[in-house]
Amino acid sequence: MSPSRKPTFEEWLEVSELAFDWAESYDDKVSMWSWDGVDTTNIKQQDWARLRSILAPKLSINYAKVNNALHVDLLADEFITMMENPLFLGDPNIDSQHMLGLSKWEKISDTEIVSHHQSRAAHMRWNEGRKTVAAKGHGHGLVKTIYKKIGDEWKWAGIETKVRWNEHEFEKVFRGAAGKFSSEEDAAAV
């Protein structure tokens, strides 16, 4: 087996920007904050348009250890629907920050690049009104991300997470089917 090739510097820059936009699209609720008052928020939508703009038409998603999702050839619009679900990251009472650490990059072919990143995904659920914290949970592990060249443009084409360990009560952050709760009654108990 021959050693994998590395992406060119220009390719690495393009896919690195996709990785940044992926994380920011998950986390960006800040632009919806009212900076006039620290206690006032106006969270009406998250940056799902940014996420949609970087996606390949079909995705490979392995979030089996995060929200039980495992998909091959998932349509980009279906992925957006999953992520913006109010039972998952679309919940206005969820704050998150997805941090990518040191990484390795492989150029699989002229149309595919794979990255392997150390990761920390911090999550916090606020009680209604966002005055007090209901639960927090931070995942630590590795993220494998797939990028595909569609025409002349690199696109984010998939993810696989390997959770090494969770900090705090990750299982209490998300509600309903998108999280680890079996019923709304369980979620209400948080």
LUMFI-313304 format. One record per residue (C-alpha): residue number from 1; residue in three letters; x, y, z. Coordinates in steps of 0.02 Angstrom, whole numbers, plus 32768, in hexadecimal, padded with zeros to 4 digits. Layout:
BEGIN
+-----+------+------+------+------+
! seq ! type !    X !    Y !    Z !
+-----+------+------+------+------+
! NUM !  ala !    X !    Y !    Z !
...
+-----+------+------+------+------+
***
This chain:
BEGIN
+-----+------+------+------+------+
! seq ! type !    X !    Y !    Z !
+-----+------+------+------+------+
!   1 !  met ! 8000 ! 8000 ! 8000 !
!   2 !  ser ! 804B ! 80A6 ! 7FCC !
!   3 !  pro ! 8051 ! 8135 ! 8049 !
!   4 !  ser ! 7FC4 ! 81B2 ! 803A !
!   5 !  arg ! 7FE4 ! 8256 ! 7FE3 !
!   6 !  lys ! 7FD3 ! 82FC ! 8039 !
!   7 !  pro ! 7F63 ! 8387 ! 7FF6 !
!   8 !  thr ! 7FB8 ! 841B ! 7FA5 !
!   9 !  phe ! 7FC3 ! 84B9 ! 800D !
!  10 !  glu ! 7F35 ! 8508 ! 7FA9 !
!  11 !  glu ! 7EC7 ! 846E ! 7FC1 !
!  12 !  trp ! 7EF0 ! 846B ! 807B !
!  13 !  leu ! 7EBD ! 8523 ! 8089 !
!  14 !  glu ! 7E17 ! 8500 ! 8031 !
!  15 !  val ! 7DE7 ! 846A ! 809C !
!  16 !  ser ! 7E25 ! 84BE ! 813C !
!  17 !  glu ! 7DAC ! 854C ! 811A !
!  18 !  leu ! 7D22 ! 84CB ! 8103 !
!  19 !  ala ! 7D4E ! 847F ! 81AC !
!  20 !  phe ! 7D45 ! 852C ! 81FC !
!  21 !  asp ! 7C9E ! 8552 ! 81A9 !
!  22 !  trp ! 7C5A ! 84A8 ! 81E0 !
!  23 !  ala ! 7C83 ! 84CA ! 8297 !
!  24 !  glu ! 7C48 ! 857E ! 8292 !
!  25 !  ser ! 7BA3 ! 8550 ! 8240 !
!  26 !  tyr ! 7B80 ! 84D6 ! 82CF !
!  27 !  asp ! 7BAE ! 8555 ! 8355 !
!  28 !  asp ! 7B83 ! 8603 ! 8313 !
!  29 !  lys ! 7AF4 ! 8647 ! 8377 !
!  30 !  val ! 7B5C ! 86DC ! 83B0 !
!  31 !  ser ! 7B2D ! 8745 ! 8318 !
!  32 !  met ! 7A79 ! 873A ! 8352 !
!  33 !  trp ! 7AA0 ! 8780 ! 8400 !
!  34 !  ser ! 7A69 ! 882F ! 842C !
!  35 !  trp ! 7B09 ! 8886 ! 8464 !
!  36 !  asp ! 7AA0 ! 8914 ! 84AE !
!  37 !  gly ! 7A85 ! 88AC ! 854A !
!  38 !  val ! 7AE4 ! 8815 ! 8588 !
!  39 !  asp ! 7A44 ! 87C3 ! 85C6 !
!  40 !  thr ! 79E4 ! 87DC ! 8524 !
!  41 !  thr ! 79E9 ! 875D ! 8497 !
!  42 !  asn ! 7994 ! 8758 ! 83F0 !
!  43 !  ile ! 79BD ! 86A9 ! 83B3 !
!  44 !  lys ! 794B ! 868D ! 8320 !
!  45 !  gln ! 79B8 ! 8624 ! 82B0 !
!  46 !  gln ! 7A61 ! 85D7 ! 82A7 !
!  47 !  asp ! 7ADB ! 85E3 ! 8216 !
!  48 !  trp ! 7A94 ! 8550 ! 81B5 !
!  49 !  ala ! 7AAA ! 85AD ! 810F !
!  50 !  arg ! 7B66 ! 85A9 ! 812D !
!  51 !  leu ! 7B5F ! 84EE ! 814C !
!  52 !  arg ! 7AF4 ! 84D0 ! 80B2 !
!  53 !  ser ! 7B6E ! 8532 ! 8045 !
!  54 !  ile ! 7C02 ! 84C0 ! 806D !
!  55 !  leu ! 7BAD ! 8417 ! 805B !
!  56 !  ala ! 7BC2 ! 8398 ! 7FD1 !
!  57 !  pro ! 7B1D ! 8358 ! 7F89 !
!  58 !  lys ! 7B2D ! 82B0 ! 7FE6 !
!  59 !  leu ! 7B7F ! 8294 ! 808E !
!  60 !  ser ! 7BC3 ! 8206 ! 80F7 !
!  61 !  ile ! 7B94 ! 8227 ! 81AD !
!  62 !  asn ! 7BCB ! 81BB ! 823F !
!  63 !  tyr ! 7B8D ! 820C ! 82E0 !
!  64 !  ala ! 7B68 ! 8162 ! 832E !
!  65 !  lys ! 7BBC ! 8197 ! 83D1 !
!  66 !  val ! 7B6F ! 8246 ! 83D3 !
!  67 !  asn ! 7AB7 ! 823A ! 83A3 !
!  68 !  asn ! 7AA6 ! 8189 ! 8360 !
!  69 !  ala ! 7AAB ! 81C5 ! 82AA !
!  70 !  leu ! 7AFF ! 8159 ! 8225 !
!  71 !  his ! 7AE0 ! 8185 ! 816E !
!  72 !  val ! 7B30 ! 815E ! 80C8 !
!  73 !  asp ! 7AFF ! 81CB ! 8033 !
!  74 !  leu ! 7A98 ! 823F ! 80A0 !
!  75 !  leu ! 7A56 ! 82D0 ! 803A !
!  76 !  ala ! 7A9B ! 8379 ! 8071 !
!  77 !  asp ! 79EC ! 83BE ! 8094 !
!  78 !  glu ! 79C6 ! 8328 ! 8104 !
!  79 !  phe ! 7A66 ! 834A ! 8165 !
!  80 !  ile ! 7A34 ! 8400 ! 817E !
!  81 !  thr ! 798A ! 83C5 ! 81BB !
!  82 !  met ! 79DE ! 8351 ! 8239 !
!  83 !  met ! 7A55 ! 83D7 ! 827A !
!  84 !  glu ! 79D6 ! 8466 ! 8285 !
!  85 !  asn ! 7958 ! 83F9 ! 82E0 !
!  86 !  pro ! 7923 ! 844F ! 8382 !
!  87 !  leu ! 7947 ! 83A9 ! 83D8 !
!  88 !  phe ! 79FE ! 83BA ! 83A3 !
!  89 !  leu ! 7A6C ! 8451 ! 8379 !
!  90 !  gly ! 79D6 ! 84B8 ! 833F !
!  91 !  asp ! 799D ! 84C7 ! 83F3 !
!  92 !  pro ! 79AD ! 8580 ! 8422 !
!  93 !  asn ! 79DB ! 854B ! 84D3 !
!  94 !  ile ! 7A77 ! 84ED ! 8498 !
!  95 !  asp ! 7B20 ! 8540 ! 8489 !
!  96 !  ser ! 7BB3 ! 84E2 ! 8441 !
!  97 !  gln ! 7C65 ! 84F7 ! 8409 !
!  98 !  his ! 7CB5 ! 8476 ! 8397 !
!  99 !  met ! 7D72 ! 8484 ! 83A3 !
! 100 !  leu ! 7DE7 ! 842B ! 832C !
! 101 !  gly ! 7E98 ! 840E ! 836A !
! 102 !  leu ! 7F32 ! 83C4 ! 831B !
! 103 !  ser ! 7F0F ! 836D ! 8278 !
! 104 !  lys ! 7F4D ! 82F8 ! 81F0 !
! 105 !  trp ! 7F19 ! 8306 ! 813A !
! 106 !  glu ! 7F12 ! 8283 ! 80B1 !
! 107 !  lys ! 7EF2 ! 829E ! 7FF9 !
! 108 !  ile ! 7E96 ! 81FF ! 7FC9 !
! 109 !  ser ! 7E82 ! 8233 ! 7F13 !
! 110 !  asp ! 7E76 ! 82D0 ! 7EA9 !
! 111 !  thr ! 7DC0 ! 82DE ! 7EE4 !
! 112 !  glu ! 7DCA ! 82A7 ! 7F9A !
! 113 !  ile ! 7E28 ! 82E5 ! 8034 !
! 114 !  val ! 7E14 ! 82A0 ! 80E4 !
! 115 !  ser ! 7E45 ! 82F9 ! 8184 !
! 116 !  his ! 7E5C ! 82B0 ! 8233 !
! 117 !  his ! 7E4C ! 832F ! 82C1 !
! 118 !  gln ! 7E57 ! 832A ! 837C !
! 119 !  ser ! 7DB2 ! 8373 ! 83B6 !
! 120 !  arg ! 7D57 ! 83BD ! 844A !
! 121 !  ala ! 7CA0 ! 83E4 ! 8438 !
! 122 !  ala ! 7C5D ! 844A ! 84CA !
! 123 !  his ! 7B9F ! 8450 ! 84E1 !
! 124 !  met ! 7B32 ! 84AA ! 855E !
! 125 !  arg ! 7A75 ! 84A6 ! 8573 !
! 126 !  trp ! 7A27 ! 853F ! 85C2 !
! 127 !  asn ! 7983 ! 853C ! 8620 !
! 128 !  glu ! 78F8 ! 85A1 ! 85CD !
! 129 !  gly ! 7925 ! 8659 ! 85D5 !
! 130 !  arg ! 79DF ! 8630 ! 85C9 !
! 131 !  lys ! 7A03 ! 866A ! 867B !
! 132 !  thr ! 7A3F ! 85C5 ! 86C6 !
! 133 !  val ! 7A96 ! 852B ! 8681 !
! 134 !  ala ! 7A2E ! 848C ! 8677 !
! 135 !  ala ! 7AB8 ! 8416 ! 863D !
! 136 !  lys ! 7B61 ! 8416 ! 85EC !
! 137 !  gly ! 7BC3 ! 838F ! 8594 !
! 138 !  his ! 7C65 ! 8395 ! 8535 !
! 139 !  gly ! 7CA0 ! 830D ! 84BD !
! 140 !  his ! 7D59 ! 82E8 ! 84A4 !
! 141 !  gly ! 7D9C ! 827E ! 8417 !
! 142 !  leu ! 7DC5 ! 8278 ! 835F !
! 143 !  val ! 7D68 ! 82B6 ! 82C7 !
! 144 !  lys ! 7D84 ! 826F ! 8219 !
! 145 !  thr ! 7D43 ! 82E5 ! 8193 !
! 146 !  ile ! 7D2D ! 82BF ! 80DB !
! 147 !  tyr ! 7D3B ! 8344 ! 8053 !
! 148 !  lys ! 7D0A ! 8327 ! 7F9E !
! 149 !  lys ! 7D31 ! 838F ! 7F06 !
! 150 !  ile ! 7C8E ! 83B7 ! 7EAE !
! 151 !  gly ! 7CB6 ! 8409 ! 7E07 !
! 152 !  asp ! 7D41 ! 8485 ! 7E30 !
! 153 !  glu ! 7D12 ! 849C ! 7EE6 !
! 154 !  trp ! 7D39 ! 843A ! 7F85 !
! 155 !  lys ! 7CA1 ! 840F ! 7FF0 !
! 156 !  trp ! 7C87 ! 83C5 ! 809E !
! 157 !  ala ! 7C4B ! 8313 ! 807C !
! 158 !  gly ! 7C44 ! 82B8 ! 8121 !
! 159 !  ile ! 7C79 ! 8299 ! 81D3 !
! 160 !  glu ! 7C9F ! 820C ! 8249 !
! 161 !  thr ! 7CB8 ! 822B ! 8302 !
! 162 !  lys ! 7D17 ! 81C2 ! 837E !
! 163 !  val ! 7CE8 ! 81F3 ! 842F !
! 164 !  arg ! 7D73 ! 81CB ! 84A9 !
! 165 !  trp ! 7D16 ! 820E ! 8540 !
! 166 !  asn ! 7C90 ! 828A ! 8573 !
! 167 !  glu ! 7C9E ! 830A ! 85FB !
! 168 !  his ! 7C0A ! 8338 ! 866B !
! 169 !  glu ! 7B5C ! 82F9 ! 8639 !
! 170 !  phe ! 7B60 ! 82F6 ! 857B !
! 171 !  glu ! 7AC8 ! 8284 ! 8576 !
! 172 !  lys ! 7A5D ! 830C ! 85C7 !
! 173 !  val ! 7A88 ! 8398 ! 854C !
! 174 !  phe ! 7A19 ! 8366 ! 84B9 !
! 175 !  arg ! 7960 ! 833B ! 84C1 !
! 176 !  gly ! 78F9 ! 82BB ! 8463 !
! 177 !  ala ! 7930 ! 8249 ! 83D6 !
! 178 !  ala ! 79C4 ! 82B7 ! 83A8 !
! 179 !  gly ! 7A10 ! 829C ! 8453 !
! 180 !  lys ! 7A18 ! 820B ! 84CB !
! 181 !  phe ! 796E ! 8221 ! 8520 !
! 182 !  ser ! 78EC ! 819B ! 8504 !
! 183 !  ser ! 7858 ! 820E ! 8523 !
! 184 !  glu ! 7827 ! 82C3 ! 853A !
! 185 !  glu ! 7804 ! 829B ! 85F2 !
! 186 !  asp ! 78BA ! 8269 ! 8607 !
! 187 !  ala ! 78F1 ! 830A ! 85B3 !
! 188 !  ala ! 787C ! 8374 ! 8620 !
! 189 !  ala ! 78D0 ! 832B ! 86BA !
! 190 !  val ! 7972 ! 8387 ! 868E !
+-----+------+------+------+------+
***
